[in-house]
Amino acid sequence: MSDGVPDARSGPLLICPTCSLRSDDLLVDAVPPSSDVTCARCGHHAKPLLARLPDGVAPNDWGALRQAIAAEQESRPSQSKRRWITTGVTLRVAKLLQTIASETGSQVVLEADASIAAMAETISRDGIAGATVGDVMRHATGIWMIGDLESSMPRLRSQMMSLDAGRCICTPSVTSDQVAELHAASRSLAKSTSCVPSMTKSEDAILHEADYLAVVWAAKAAASDPETTTALLARWIRDQNEPRRVVLLMMDDAATLKSVFLWRSNQLPETIVSDQSPDLAGTSDDVLTLRVGCPAASSVHPAWLQLGGVDPGVELARYYLPVANVGFKNRDAVIRGDGTVTLPVTAASFESHLQTLPSLLDVLPSLV
């Protein structure tokens, strides 16, 4: 999502593989001393990281690491399982994980924010009127952004606000009661009363009167009871599509992994909510959890080993192995979070610490 703003740093602009928006302004900055990769004006970036591994295991000794994993699994009960947990991966990594799951019987689990997980479940059960990012940016006359877009997708919020801030409504979160009141008010034609206390009269007018309203659903959007809130909101969106057009836009980090599992097995991987106590935690006696990439921002799910991402500390990863993100060292592809377009991720060619790190494409098969 380039905005046409020139950047003082030199280097080609590539597609960013690190968030569900897949901005097309990943800046490769090879100017010493930083030698860093940064998603321009976004804040997502890769930094030099230090491995934390079991005693006697070197960072590039896959055989020793595989033996350490096997030994840990053997020390657990005879019915011990192995679980791979992630918030989302690229296409080739998703295929690898699906193959590993089908051939070894291990489990692949998605970790997601409660609001995102609940909306995904609602959409899969009830359906929704959706739209692409491009369609919303070009044609929506009103945009209602709900949730924490600033942290999860700062570029999306800034781009929408930059086009016409007057058509945008920003709401930190909504409750199920507020959505129920919105639904009731719309049915009774009592559109003059705002059901969201933070809304101004002009914002309330946009919500009820825009010919084409896009509801952007992000992390932490549901203040409470996300299942009920998303079900009510989806129903309101469907009902509103008779007099006008109202759509939902949700960017899902796991769009690529979900698509691969549906293509290959006609099943979706299990989803666990990041900030709720897990039924099967990574430190339990019968499950050995290996995480691929960073944990979710509010994660309470510990793993025995984390591959890649930023080291979350021993509370969430007993051991940690830094790897290069696909797209920084290897070519790949990603499905954008709205699930509508597959984008190529080009390997960045430059000199930096990222070129010395192993790739997930190399590490995963070596640990099975």
VENTADA-V676046 format. One record per residue. RES is the residue in one small letter. PHI is phi in whole degrees, 0 to 359 (NA if undefined). D_CENTER is the distance of its C-alpha to the mean C-alpha in Angstrom with 1 decimal. Layout:
((RES:PHI:D_CENTER) (RES:PHI:D_CENTER))
This chain:
((m:NA:17.0) (s:297:20.1) (d:250:22.2) (g:79:25.4) (v:276:25.7) (p:293:27.5) (d:247:26.4) (a:290:29.2) (r:279:27.7) (s:267:28.6) (g:134:26.6) (p:287:24.9) (l:261:21.7) (l:237:19.1) (i:281:15.7) (c:280:12.9) (p:267:10.8) (t:260:8.7) (c:215:6.1) (s:291:5.3) (l:284:8.8) (r:56:10.6) (s:303:13.4) (d:262:16.7) (d:231:18.2) (l:295:17.2) (l:259:20.6) (v:271:22.4) (d:250:24.7) (a:257:27.4) (v:276:29.8) (p:300:31.1) (p:265:30.7) (s:289:27.0) (s:41:26.1) (d:241:22.5) (v:241:19.5) (t:227:17.9) (c:284:15.7) (a:307:18.6) (r:60:18.7) (c:245:15.0) (g:102:15.3) (h:285:12.8) (h:202:15.3) (a:246:16.7) (k:234:19.8) (p:301:22.5) (l:229:21.8) (l:250:24.3) (a:285:24.3) (r:233:25.2) (l:232:26.7) (p:302:29.4) (d:305:32.9) (g:85:34.4) (v:250:31.2) (a:277:30.7) (p:303:27.3) (n:252:28.4) (d:261:30.3) (w:293:28.2) (g:298:31.2) (a:294:31.7) (l:292:28.1) (r:297:28.2) (q:294:31.4) (a:294:30.1) (i:295:27.2) (a:298:29.9) (a:295:32.2) (e:296:29.7) (q:291:29.1) (e:292:32.8) (s:283:33.5) (r:264:31.7) (p:303:33.1) (s:299:34.2) (q:267:31.5) (s:303:28.7) (k:248:25.4) (r:242:22.7) (r:237:19.1) (w:255:16.1) (i:241:13.0) (t:204:9.5) (t:263:5.8) (g:153:6.0) (v:218:9.0) (t:275:11.4) (l:296:14.1) (r:292:16.9) (v:292:15.1) (a:299:13.9) (k:297:17.6) (l:298:18.8) (l:295:16.9) (q:293:18.2) (t:295:21.6) (i:300:21.7) (a:296:21.0) (s:287:23.6) (e:272:26.2) (t:249:26.0) (g:79:25.1) (s:285:22.3) (q:248:19.3) (v:251:15.6) (v:235:13.4) (l:265:9.8) (e:255:9.0) (a:219:7.3) (d:299:8.7) (a:300:12.0) (s:292:12.0) (i:292:9.0) (a:298:10.6) (a:293:13.9) (m:292:13.4) (a:299:12.1) (e:294:15.3) (t:297:17.4) (i:295:16.7) (s:294:17.4) (r:272:20.6) (d:249:21.9) (g:80:20.4) (i:199:19.7) (a:274:20.9) (g:248:18.0) (a:204:18.0) (t:271:16.5) (v:301:15.6) (g:298:19.0) (d:295:20.9) (v:295:19.8) (m:297:20.5) (r:273:23.9) (h:243:25.2) (a:294:23.9) (t:266:26.7) (g:211:24.6) (i:229:21.0) (w:253:20.0) (m:265:16.8) (i:241:16.0) (g:112:13.9) (d:265:12.6) (l:286:11.7) (e:299:13.7) (s:275:11.5) (s:275:7.9) (m:217:9.4) (p:300:13.0) (r:293:14.1) (l:296:13.5) (r:296:15.5) (s:295:18.2) (q:294:18.7) (m:293:19.3) (m:290:21.5) (s:290:23.4) (l:289:24.5) (d:193:26.1) (a:297:25.4) (g:291:28.0) (r:262:26.0) (c:255:23.0) (i:239:22.6) (c:245:20.2) (t:238:20.0) (p:302:18.4) (s:191:18.3) (v:228:20.5) (t:257:22.4) (s:296:23.5) (d:295:27.1) (q:296:26.2) (v:292:24.6) (a:297:27.6) (e:294:29.9) (l:299:28.3) (h:296:28.8) (a:293:32.4) (a:296:33.2) (s:294:32.1) (r:287:34.3) (s:267:37.2) (l:66:36.9) (a:273:36.8) (k:272:34.4) (s:274:36.0) (t:258:34.6) (s:283:31.2) (c:263:29.2) (v:247:26.7) (p:305:28.9) (s:283:27.1) (m:281:27.7) (t:275:30.7) (k:296:33.1) (s:293:31.9) (e:293:28.3) (d:296:29.6) (a:294:31.5) (i:299:28.5) (l:301:26.7) (h:265:29.8) (e:244:31.4) (a:300:29.0) (d:295:29.8) (y:225:26.2) (l:254:23.7) (a:252:19.9) (v:261:17.9) (v:263:14.5) (w:256:12.5) (a:231:9.9) (a:301:9.2) (k:65:12.7) (a:289:14.3) (a:270:16.6) (a:289:19.1) (s:200:20.5) (d:45:20.7) (p:300:17.4) (e:296:18.8) (t:292:21.9) (t:300:20.3) (t:291:18.0) (a:296:20.9) (l:292:23.2) (l:294:21.1) (a:298:20.6) (r:294:24.4) (w:298:25.2) (i:299:23.2) (r:296:25.2) (d:294:28.4) (q:287:28.0) (n:279:27.9) (e:277:31.7) (p:278:33.0) (r:206:30.2) (r:251:26.8) (v:229:23.7) (v:229:20.3) (l:250:16.7) (l:236:13.8) (m:229:10.3) (m:265:7.3) (d:254:5.1) (d:301:2.5) (a:264:5.7) (a:303:8.1) (t:293:10.1) (l:295:10.7) (k:298:11.7) (s:297:13.9) (v:297:15.6) (f:295:16.4) (l:292:17.8) (w:300:19.8) (r:268:21.3) (s:232:21.8) (n:60:21.3) (q:222:19.3) (l:266:15.7) (p:294:14.6) (e:296:15.1) (t:244:12.4) (i:241:13.2) (v:279:12.5) (s:297:11.6) (d:255:14.7) (q:251:17.2) (s:304:19.7) (p:286:19.0) (d:290:21.7) (l:232:21.6) (a:278:20.6) (g:294:20.5) (t:260:23.9) (s:290:25.6) (d:289:28.7) (d:252:27.7) (v:228:24.1) (l:253:23.2) (t:259:19.5) (l:242:18.1) (r:260:14.5) (v:250:12.9) (g:85:11.1) (c:291:10.3) (p:288:10.2) (a:297:8.3) (a:304:10.2) (s:250:12.7) (s:295:12.9) (v:238:16.4) (h:256:16.1) (p:283:18.3) (a:232:18.5) (w:287:21.7) (l:219:20.3) (q:246:17.1) (l:254:16.8) (g:80:15.4) (g:71:13.1) (v:266:15.1) (d:300:17.7) (p:275:16.9) (g:96:20.6) (v:292:22.7) (e:295:21.5) (l:248:18.2) (a:211:19.4) (r:298:23.1) (y:230:22.9) (y:215:20.7) (l:234:21.0) (p:289:19.6) (v:225:18.7) (a:282:18.1) (n:299:14.8) (v:299:15.4) (g:106:16.3) (f:261:18.3) (k:232:20.8) (n:234:20.4) (r:288:20.0) (d:196:17.3) (a:214:15.4) (v:223:11.9) (i:262:11.4) (r:301:10.0) (g:301:7.5) (d:277:10.8) (g:74:12.0) (t:250:15.2) (v:215:15.7) (t:261:15.5) (l:244:15.7) (p:285:17.7) (v:247:16.6) (t:272:19.9) (a:292:21.0) (a:284:22.0) (s:255:25.7) (f:196:26.7) (e:264:28.2) (s:195:26.1) (h:298:25.0) (l:293:22.0) (q:288:24.6) (t:268:26.2) (l:277:23.2) (p:290:22.9) (s:263:20.1) (l:303:17.9) (l:296:19.9) (d:272:23.0) (v:284:22.1) (l:304:20.5) (p:297:23.7) (s:283:25.9) (l:258:24.7) (v:279:25.2))
